[in-house]
Amino acid sequence: MVNNVVYLFGSGATQAEMELEGFPTDKVTMSGINNAVFDLSTSRNGQYSKLMGKLGIPPYGQDVEHLMSLFQEGFNSNDADFIGIYEELKTCFREHLISSITLNNVKPRILSTLIYLHKNFGSALGENGEKFLGILTTNYDGVIDEAYNLVYRGINYGNKFYSPDYPENRQCPFLLKLHGSFNWQLKQSKLHVSKKFGRKTRPDDHTGWVPPSVYKKPEKPLFQEIWKKAKSLLLKCNTLRVVGSSLRNEDWYLISLIFSTQVKCKEPFTIELIVPNGESVSEGGIMERLKFLAKMKNFNSLPIFQREEMHTGKTPGVV
């Protein structure tokens, strides 16, 4: 039986592309992002850095995702003392990642090759061939989008969209950006996608992405539709490959989606972890923290090159 495969890509997938091109990756880890947000606030005499000083809280080593969650509660309550800091944190978070990834023009060399292999050699992958159903990602950058456009000459976001840069290709596997994207905007509930949006470090419009927090639920109809399609893909798959995502507790809604679909599947899909320290007990690896997920396996690399003929395959035009 052909193996139906869905990928889940986290920030580690983009970090791998950066490392391949020689870009420093320490700034786009969670600790690097946390410190950079504080530095940006300090350089602008921002409310966030002032508050840390007022409270006597150590400025570095804070979890910006936790802090944004706290200020989001005040934002939702229309508390002026919290709204300004919440907006500042959103802008600094976005600006730092765009400056580190998009403005450095990080190329999708690994991702485009992987997608190309599935597109052209899917029947030769694994023991009985693999069918690539699509990608779920929590990333806000456009690196995966570029990979899709290189290989499929278009993208299928699971929703109709308007774009001067990317054609819509409903025949290709889904690219479901669960938390939206820096290059997205919602205009009158319609999705518009543009590279120029993704290069704006300090925009007024934050409608196309769900900022990091512990409350990342798909509340807008567009995101509800994306998550609905994600559920459908998982119910059809035999294997979920998790690449570069540590599935932190802040991803609880995503963890819940994986668990609930495993429960509803006739045969629970296998979860293949291609992440650092996936089995680690001391470092809180996924297999230790999320024992309630079924059929987890940890790998050091993608376990798809199992046939001799694959080693002679060429991937022109994508690397």
C-alpha positions in Angstrom: 0.0 0.0 0.0 1.3 3.5 -0.9 2.3 5.5 2.1 0.3 8.8 2.3 2.7 11.4 3.8 2.0 14.8 5.4 4.9 17.0 6.6 4.8 19.4 9.5 7.5 22.0 9.2 8.6 24.2 12.1 11.3 26.9 12.4 14.1 24.4 12.3 13.3 23.8 8.6 14.1 27.5 7.8 17.1 27.4 10.1 18.5 24.4 8.1 18.2 26.5 4.9 20.0 29.4 6.6 22.8 27.2 7.8 23.3 25.7 4.3 23.8 29.2 3.0 26.1 30.3 5.8 23.7 32.6 7.6 23.8 32.6 11.4 20.9 30.8 12.9 21.3 31.7 16.6 19.2 34.8 16.1 16.2 32.9 14.8 16.0 30.3 17.7 13.5 31.1 20.4 16.2 32.4 22.7 17.6 34.5 20.0 14.2 36.0 19.1 13.5 36.7 22.7 16.7 38.7 23.2 16.4 40.5 19.9 12.9 41.7 20.7 14.1 43.2 23.9 17.1 44.9 22.1 14.8 46.4 19.5 12.5 47.8 22.2 15.5 49.2 24.1 16.9 50.9 21.0 13.5 52.7 20.5 13.0 53.5 24.2 10.0 51.3 24.0 7.4 50.5 26.6 8.4 46.8 26.9 12.0 47.5 27.8 10.9 50.2 30.3 8.5 47.8 32.0 11.2 45.1 32.4 13.3 47.8 34.1 10.4 49.0 36.3 9.6 45.5 37.5 13.3 44.5 37.9 12.8 41.5 35.6 16.0 40.2 33.9 15.7 41.4 30.4 17.3 38.4 28.6 16.1 34.8 28.7 12.4 35.8 28.8 9.9 33.9 26.6 8.4 36.5 24.3 5.5 34.1 23.4 4.5 33.9 27.1 4.8 37.6 27.5 2.7 38.3 24.4 0.0 35.9 25.8 -0.1 38.0 29.0 -0.4 41.3 27.2 -2.9 39.8 24.8 -5.3 39.3 27.6 -5.1 42.9 28.5 -5.4 43.8 24.8 -8.6 41.9 24.6 -9.9 43.7 27.7 -9.1 47.1 26.0 -6.6 47.9 28.8 -4.5 50.8 27.4 -1.5 49.8 29.6 -1.3 46.5 27.8 -2.4 47.3 24.3 0.6 49.4 23.5 3.1 46.8 24.7 1.3 44.0 22.9 1.4 45.9 19.6 5.1 46.7 20.2 6.0 43.1 20.8 4.2 42.0 17.6 6.0 44.6 15.6 9.5 43.8 17.1 8.9 40.0 16.6 7.9 40.5 13.0 10.7 42.9 12.2 13.4 40.7 13.6 12.3 37.6 11.7 11.8 39.5 8.4 15.2 41.1 8.8 16.9 37.8 9.6 15.2 35.6 6.9 13.3 37.5 4.2 15.6 40.5 3.8 18.5 38.0 3.7 16.8 36.3 0.8 17.1 32.8 2.2 16.7 30.3 -0.6 14.7 27.0 -0.2 17.4 24.7 -1.5 16.6 21.8 0.8 12.8 22.2 0.7 12.6 22.6 -3.0 14.7 19.4 -3.5 12.5 17.5 -1.1 9.3 18.6 -2.8 10.8 17.9 -6.3 11.7 14.3 -5.2 8.1 13.7 -4.1 6.7 15.2 -7.3 8.9 13.2 -9.7 10.0 10.1 -7.7 7.2 9.5 -5.3 6.6 6.0 -6.5 10.2 5.1 -5.7 10.3 6.5 -2.2 10.1 4.2 0.8 9.1 0.5 0.4 5.9 0.9 -1.6 6.1 4.4 -2.8 4.9 7.6 -1.2 2.0 10.0 -2.0 2.7 13.5 -0.8 -0.5 15.0 0.5 0.8 18.4 1.7 2.6 20.5 4.2 1.4 22.0 7.5 3.6 24.7 8.9 3.7 27.1 11.8 6.3 29.3 10.1 5.5 32.9 9.1 8.2 33.3 6.5 7.9 32.6 2.8 10.7 30.1 2.3 8.3 27.1 1.8 6.1 29.2 -0.5 9.2 29.8 -2.7 9.9 26.1 -2.8 6.4 25.3 -3.9 6.5 28.0 -6.6 9.8 26.7 -7.9 8.6 23.1 -8.2 4.9 23.5 -9.0 4.9 26.9 -10.6 2.1 27.9 -8.1 0.7 27.3 -4.6 -2.4 25.7 -3.1 -3.0 27.5 0.2 -6.3 25.7 0.7 -8.2 28.9 0.1 -8.7 31.1 -2.9 -6.2 33.9 -2.9 -5.1 36.9 -5.0 -1.4 37.5 -5.7 0.9 39.3 -8.1 3.7 36.8 -7.2 2.3 33.3 -6.9 -0.2 31.6 -9.3 -2.9 29.5 -7.7 -2.3 25.8 -8.5 -5.1 23.7 -7.0 -3.6 20.6 -8.5 -0.6 20.6 -6.2 -0.5 19.3 -2.6 -1.7 21.7 0.0 0.6 24.2 1.8 -1.4 25.0 4.9 0.2 27.9 6.9 -1.6 27.2 10.2 -0.8 30.6 11.7 -0.8 32.6 8.5 2.1 34.4 7.0 4.0 37.7 7.0 3.2 38.0 3.3 -0.6 37.6 3.8 -3.2 40.3 4.3 -7.0 39.9 4.7 -8.9 42.5 2.7 -12.7 42.3 3.2 -12.2 38.7 4.3 -10.3 37.8 1.1 -6.8 36.5 1.1 -4.1 38.6 -0.7 -0.6 37.4 -0.9 2.4 39.5 -1.9 6.1 39.4 -1.3 6.0 43.2 -0.6 3.8 42.5 2.5 6.4 40.1 3.7 9.2 42.7 3.5 7.3 45.3 5.5 8.9 45.2 8.9 6.6 47.7 10.6 3.1 47.4 8.9 -0.2 48.7 10.2 -1.9 45.6 9.0 -1.4 42.4 11.0 -4.5 40.6 9.7 -2.7 37.9 7.8 -0.9 36.2 10.7 -1.7 34.9 14.2 1.0 36.4 16.5 2.8 34.0 18.8 1.0 33.3 22.1 -0.5 30.4 24.0 -3.9 31.4 22.5 -3.2 30.6 18.8 -6.6 29.4 17.9 -8.0 29.7 14.4 -10.7 32.3 15.2 -11.1 34.0 11.8 -13.1 32.0 9.1 -10.0 31.9 6.9 -7.9 30.2 9.5 -10.8 27.9 10.6 -10.9 26.7 7.0 -7.2 26.1 6.9 -7.3 24.0 10.1 -10.3 22.1 8.8 -8.3 21.1 5.8 -5.3 20.2 8.0 -7.5 17.8 9.9 -8.7 16.3 6.7 -5.1 15.7 5.5 -4.1 14.1 8.8 -7.1 11.8 8.7 -6.0 10.6 5.3 -2.3 10.2 6.0 -0.3 7.1 7.1 2.8 9.1 8.1 3.2 12.6 9.7 6.8 13.8 9.3 7.7 16.5 11.8 10.7 18.4 10.6 12.3 21.2 12.7 9.3 21.6 15.1 9.7 20.9 18.8 5.9 21.0 19.4 6.2 23.2 22.4 3.4 23.5 24.9 2.7 26.9 23.1 1.6 24.7 20.1 -1.1 23.1 22.2 -3.9 23.6 19.7 -1.7 21.9 17.1 -0.9 19.1 19.5 -4.6 18.7 20.2 -5.2 18.5 16.4 -2.6 15.7 16.0 -4.0 13.7 19.0 -7.7 14.0 18.0 -7.0 12.9 14.4 -5.0 9.9 15.6 -8.0 9.0 17.8 -10.4 9.3 14.9 -8.2 7.4 12.3 -9.1 3.8 11.7 -5.4 3.1 12.0 -3.4 5.8 13.8 -0.7 7.4 11.6 2.9 7.1 12.4 4.7 10.2 13.6 8.3 10.4 12.3 10.3 13.0 14.2 13.2 14.6 12.4 14.1 17.0 15.2 17.1 17.4 17.5 16.9 15.5 20.8 13.5 14.1 20.0 14.0 11.2 22.5 15.9 13.2 25.1 14.5 12.9 28.6 16.8 15.6 30.2 16.0 18.1 27.4 12.3 17.4 27.3 12.2 15.8 23.9 8.8 15.3 22.1 8.8 11.6 22.8 9.2 12.3 26.5 6.8 15.2 26.8 4.0 14.0 24.5 3.8 10.3 25.4 0.0 10.3 24.7 0.8 10.6 20.9 0.8 7.2 19.3 3.4 5.5 17.1 6.2 8.0 17.4 9.7 7.3 15.9 12.8 9.5 16.1 15.2 9.9 13.1 18.3 11.8 12.6 17.4 12.5 8.9 14.6 12.0 6.5 14.0 8.3 6.1 13.0 8.3 2.5 16.0 7.3 0.4 15.7 3.5 0.6 16.0 2.4 -3.0 19.2 2.2 -5.0 17.8 4.0 -8.1 17.1 7.1 -6.0 20.8 7.8 -5.6 21.2 8.4 -9.3 18.2 10.8 -9.6 18.9 14.4 -10.5 17.0 17.5 -9.4 17.7 20.1 -12.1 16.7 23.7 -11.5 15.8 23.5 -7.8 19.2 23.7 -6.0 
